[in-house]
Amino acid sequence: MNKPNIVILGAGYGGMMTTVKLQKSLGSNEANITLVNMNDYHYQTTWLHENAAGTLHHDRTRIQINSVIDINKVNFIKDKVISVKPEEKLVKMENNQLHYDILVIGLGFEAATFGIPGLAENAFTIGDINRARLIREHIDYNFALYHNENTKKQARLNIVVGGGGFTGVEFLGELADRIPELCKEYDIDKNLVRIINIEGSPTILPGFDPQLVEYAMNSLESRGVEFITGALLKECTATSVVYEKNGKEVEIPTLTTVWAAGVRANSIIEKSGFQNNRGKIEVQADMRTPEYSDVFVIGDCALIMNEESGKPYPPTAQIAIQQSDIVAHNVKALIHNTKMETFEPNILGTVASLGSNDAIGVILNNQKLLGWKATVMKKIIDNRYLWKLGGFGLLMKKGKFNIFY
Ligand SMILES: Cc1cc2nc3c(=O)[nH]c(=O)nc-3n(C[C@H](O)[C@H](O)[C@H](O)COP(=O)(O)OP(=O)(O)OC[C@H]3O[C@@H](n4cnc5c(N)ncnc54)[C@H](O)[C@@H]3O)c2cc1C
């Protein structure tokens, strides 16, 4: 192949790490590398719940792409991808189009609302920096308005979070930390505020260790979170949600519903006509699509089956980062016609934060962690990623060092 054009779509965990690895492993005479992303920054998706609650400013979460990539080796294009035409080896963007020889798709996820009436129109989602910032501003605005209306509206102080999975629980933890501050700021009695979680399963964090689930519920309840489990969200309007539990429908007045109960792969996959399994591309072990030998898929757009459980691996940053090793290696192998490697997830553990100084987790060999130990572990995981992405400089600039509260 004559100096091929490698095009990487999406500067998320998978795309950024693949780019950084390729810029190190390929000489500028070996390939042209182009990274396309809709913003000129990369963000840590796993911190967005903090930005949404207002406990961490979004500038801590975003990282300028040009501060991490080597602009002499990588051509960065800020544009929005509209579709991929794999037969023509073309990427269509809002302002341009690109020809590729090798493509890496790392366009991440979108919220899945499962057709629940009103959810797509009226609920907020924690999907990117803009959406997270909007949630923070919206909550602040409603608190600010509360005392400025003749008729006080309780709906301004009711915050409903749909879904008690990892994202929902992490967001609840941050909200529980933030609400007392907001109440002080806007002279609101803390007892008036309701943070309500609606979860369809009989418990939050379904499938997680029961002892840790109980710990998480106690921690969050002690800080004012109400759980309504075994309840299905039926409808969301601009001023309320309706859920059904034990055959009864209940309405909660709220101006703030945050939907955290489901994600799907970026719809560009489906729109581009790739063979897919519920929107994701079921990749081969070398991370390529079964249809196109020049297209790799990474992160939340890729589906990998867990042979043991017979279910797909859940979409995580952990897996996206691990996949970047294989994708970067295999892109180079494709250029040089050498042996490709296969991807095997190595799940090192799972840690969920419950606010700034509480967390739960399971790490190596099913070791349970809770409280400050889990908090420390969470920050180590976050800092390790920064180190891997941008070395000591980035770690110092963006790392979380408030480890011992
Ligand atoms: C609040 C929250 C907490 C989480 N916590 C954890 C955790 O603790 N541990 C864990 O392992 N995982 C966690 N996850 C899941 C994890 O964040 C995702 O699995 C991970 O971000 C997927 O990485 P990715 O590279 O596929 O995509 P992303 O990191 O989502 O990146 C996709 C990139 O593509 C860009 N993009 C999207 N569409 C376009 C377009 N049309 N044109 C151009 N660019 C585009 C986006 O701007 C973004 O930069 C969490 C997720 C959320 C929302």
The ligand as a Tripos MOL2 file, in Angstrom:
@<TRIPOS>MOLECULE
LIG
   53    58     1     0     0
SMALL
NO_CHARGES

@<TRIPOS>ATOM
      1 C1        -21.7610    9.5680   33.1380 C.3       1 LIG1
      2 C2        -21.0280    8.3640   32.6210 C.ar      1 LIG1
      3 C3        -20.1690    7.6670   33.4730 C.ar      1 LIG1
      4 C4        -19.4640    6.5640   32.9890 C.ar      1 LIG1
      5 N1        -18.6010    5.9130   33.8480 N.ar      1 LIG1
      6 C5        -17.8360    4.9150   33.3770 C.ar      1 LIG1
      7 C6        -16.8480    4.3090   34.2280 C.ar      1 LIG1
      8 O1        -16.7470    4.6390   35.4160 O.2       1 LIG1
      9 N2        -16.0430    3.3450   33.6990 N.ar      1 LIG1
     10 C7        -16.1340    2.9630   32.3820 C.ar      1 LIG1
     11 O2        -15.3400    2.1070   31.9470 O.2       1 LIG1
     12 N3        -17.0700    3.5020   31.5450 N.ar      1 LIG1
     13 C8        -17.9220    4.4680   32.0100 C.ar      1 LIG1
     14 N4        -18.8610    5.0500   31.1850 N.ar      1 LIG1
     15 C9        -18.9990    4.5510   29.7790 C.3       1 LIG1
     16 C10       -17.9060    5.1790   28.8970 C.3       1 LIG1
     17 O3        -17.8690    6.5640   29.0880 O.3       1 LIG1
     18 C11       -18.1170    4.8430   27.4210 C.3       1 LIG1
     19 O4        -18.2070    3.4510   27.2890 O.3       1 LIG1
     20 C12       -16.9350    5.3900   26.6090 C.3       1 LIG1
     21 O5        -16.9570    6.8010   26.6310 O.3       1 LIG1
     22 C13       -16.9640    4.8870   25.1630 C.3       1 LIG1
     23 O6        -15.8410    5.3770   24.5030 O.3       1 LIG1
     24 P1        -15.8600    5.6410   22.9430 P.3       1 LIG1
     25 O7        -14.4470    5.9200   22.5260 O.co2     1 LIG1
     26 O8        -16.6040    4.5840   22.2480 O.co2     1 LIG1
     27 O9        -16.7620    6.9500   22.7500 O.3       1 LIG1
     28 P2        -16.7760    8.3750   23.4890 P.3       1 LIG1
     29 O10       -15.7680    8.4350   24.5720 O.co2     1 LIG1
     30 O11       -18.1940    8.6330   23.8400 O.co2     1 LIG1
     31 O12       -16.3430    9.3540   22.3280 O.3       1 LIG1
     32 C14       -17.0320    9.5120   21.1170 C.3       1 LIG1
     33 C15       -16.4400   10.7330   20.4170 C.3       1 LIG1
     34 O13       -17.0240   10.8500   19.1350 O.3       1 LIG1
     35 C16       -17.4100   12.2040   18.9040 C.3       1 LIG1
     36 N5        -18.5380   12.2060   17.9760 N.ar      1 LIG1
     37 C17       -19.7550   11.6570   18.1690 C.ar      1 LIG1
     38 N6        -20.5160   11.8240   17.0730 N.ar      1 LIG1
     39 C18       -19.7480   12.4900   16.1760 C.ar      1 LIG1
     40 C19       -19.9630   12.9380   14.8480 C.ar      1 LIG1
     41 N7        -21.1390   12.7420   14.2210 N.pl3     1 LIG1
     42 N8        -18.9700   13.5750   14.2100 N.ar      1 LIG1
     43 C20       -17.7740   13.7820   14.8230 C.ar      1 LIG1
     44 N9        -17.5180   13.3790   16.0750 N.ar      1 LIG1
     45 C21       -18.4820   12.7330   16.7460 C.ar      1 LIG1
     46 C22       -17.7850   12.7220   20.2940 C.3       1 LIG1
     47 O14       -17.7200   14.1300   20.3330 O.3       1 LIG1
     48 C23       -16.7230   12.0450   21.1470 C.3       1 LIG1
     49 O15       -15.5510   12.8230   21.1960 O.3       1 LIG1
     50 C24       -19.6110    6.1380   31.6340 C.ar      1 LIG1
     51 C25       -20.4890    6.8340   30.7850 C.ar      1 LIG1
     52 C26       -21.1990    7.9300   31.2680 C.ar      1 LIG1
     53 C27       -22.1290    8.6860   30.3460 C.3       1 LIG1
@<TRIPOS>BOND
     1     1     2 1
     2     2     3 ar
     3     2    52 ar
     4     3     4 ar
     5     4     5 ar
     6     4    50 ar
     7     5     6 ar
     8     6     7 ar
     9     6    13 1
    10     7     8 2
    11     7     9 ar
    12     9    10 ar
    13    10    11 2
    14    10    12 ar
    15    12    13 ar
    16    13    14 ar
    17    14    15 1
    18    14    50 ar
    19    15    16 1
    20    16    17 1
    21    16    18 1
    22    18    19 1
    23    18    20 1
    24    20    21 1
    25    20    22 1
    26    22    23 1
    27    23    24 1
    28    24    25 2
    29    24    26 1
    30    24    27 1
    31    27    28 1
    32    28    29 2
    33    28    30 1
    34    28    31 1
    35    31    32 1
    36    32    33 1
    37    33    34 1
    38    33    48 1
    39    34    35 1
    40    35    36 1
    41    35    46 1
    42    36    37 ar
    43    36    45 ar
    44    37    38 ar
    45    38    39 ar
    46    39    40 ar
    47    39    45 ar
    48    40    41 1
    49    40    42 ar
    50    42    43 ar
    51    43    44 ar
    52    44    45 ar
    53    46    47 1
    54    46    48 1
    55    48    49 1
    56    50    51 ar
    57    51    52 ar
    58    52    53 1
@<TRIPOS>SUBSTRUCTURE
     1 LIG1         1 GROUP 0 **** ****
